[in-house]
Amino acid sequence: MPILVTGGAGFVGSNICEMLASQGEEVVSFDLKPPDSPHAAGPRVRSVLGDITSYDSVLQAIRKHGVDRIIAAAAKILGDQEDPLGTFRANVLGLANILEAARKEKVERVVSISTAGVYGRRDDLAPLAEDLPMRPEDTYEHTKAQGESLVRMYRERYSLDVRIVRFPFLYGPKQYVVWPLNIVLYHALEAKPLELSQGGDFALEY
């Protein structure tokens, strides 16, 4: 049975779709927009237009395609300070819709993509542990922390098999936003010198 990947046209979601398909899985890519280019995995990935902020949209996709597992990768990251309500709708309401539809349809497992940003800014460079207290700062991090609370509630109250993956800072193929590390790598690959005017004192987990 297929795996539903929400945000399947995005940076993280599209890479997940292709990885799963390369392992022989049937995948349904669920997103507000179609992928910029056909998935390299070809016919094993079906693209479905849908909106996670609509419960009916999520439920219909699960039912129509006979989904038995979900990877909730859809999220609003950019512009979270200017549009906090939009970030809440996507990252909290959207996840609530996925969890409730999964419960209703008895989906076998849900994996929720969160972020190491829920730990907030840290003063030391020691390895992160899962039991560290969460101290989110910006809107995106707060909504992800709230989403994790929803996940725990669905796991404990409804026995839904749902897991959380906290990704650190991500970079790689298909990334549509240029981050500092991308710039560093591009210069290294082209053997060009690089000087950054600021940021030497800012610690970020790569």
BELQUIVEN-V771611 format. One record per residue. N is the residue number from 0. OMEGA is omega as a letter, one per 30 degrees, with the letter a starting at -180 (none if undefined). Layout:
N_OMEGA ; N_OMEGA
This chain:
0_a ; 1_l ; 2_l ; 3_l ; 4_l ; 5_a ; 6_a ; 7_l ; 8_a ; 9_a ; 10_a ; 11_a ; 12_a ; 13_l ; 14_l ; 15_l ; 16_a ; 17_l ; 18_a ; 19_a ; 20_l ; 21_l ; 22_l ; 23_a ; 24_l ; 25_a ; 26_l ; 27_l ; 28_a ; 29_a ; 30_l ; 31_a ; 32_l ; 33_l ; 34_l ; 35_l ; 36_l ; 37_l ; 38_a ; 39_a ; 40_l ; 41_a ; 42_l ; 43_l ; 44_l ; 45_l ; 46_a ; 47_l ; 48_a ; 49_a ; 50_a ; 51_l ; 52_l ; 53_l ; 54_a ; 55_l ; 56_l ; 57_a ; 58_a ; 59_l ; 60_l ; 61_a ; 62_a ; 63_a ; 64_l ; 65_a ; 66_l ; 67_l ; 68_a ; 69_l ; 70_a ; 71_a ; 72_a ; 73_l ; 74_l ; 75_a ; 76_a ; 77_l ; 78_a ; 79_l ; 80_a ; 81_a ; 82_a ; 83_l ; 84_l ; 85_l ; 86_l ; 87_a ; 88_a ; 89_a ; 90_l ; 91_l ; 92_l ; 93_l ; 94_l ; 95_l ; 96_a ; 97_a ; 98_a ; 99_l ; 100_l ; 101_l ; 102_a ; 103_a ; 104_l ; 105_l ; 106_a ; 107_a ; 108_l ; 109_l ; 110_a ; 111_a ; 112_l ; 113_a ; 114_l ; 115_l ; 116_l ; 117_l ; 118_a ; 119_l ; 120_a ; 121_a ; 122_a ; 123_a ; 124_l ; 125_l ; 126_l ; 127_l ; 128_a ; 129_a ; 130_l ; 131_l ; 132_l ; 133_l ; 134_a ; 135_a ; 136_a ; 137_a ; 138_a ; 139_a ; 140_l ; 141_a ; 142_l ; 143_l ; 144_l ; 145_l ; 146_l ; 147_l ; 148_l ; 149_l ; 150_a ; 151_l ; 152_l ; 153_l ; 154_a ; 155_a ; 156_a ; 157_a ; 158_l ; 159_l ; 160_a ; 161_a ; 162_l ; 163_l ; 164_l ; 165_l ; 166_l ; 167_l ; 168_a ; 169_l ; 170_l ; 171_a ; 172_l ; 173_l ; 174_a ; 175_l ; 176_l ; 177_l ; 178_a ; 179_a ; 180_l ; 181_a ; 182_l ; 183_a ; 184_l ; 185_l ; 186_l ; 187_a ; 188_a ; 189_l ; 190_l ; 191_l ; 192_a ; 193_l ; 194_l ; 195_a ; 196_l ; 197_l ; 198_a ; 199_a ; 200_a ; 201_a ; 202_l ; 203_a ; 204_l ; 205_none
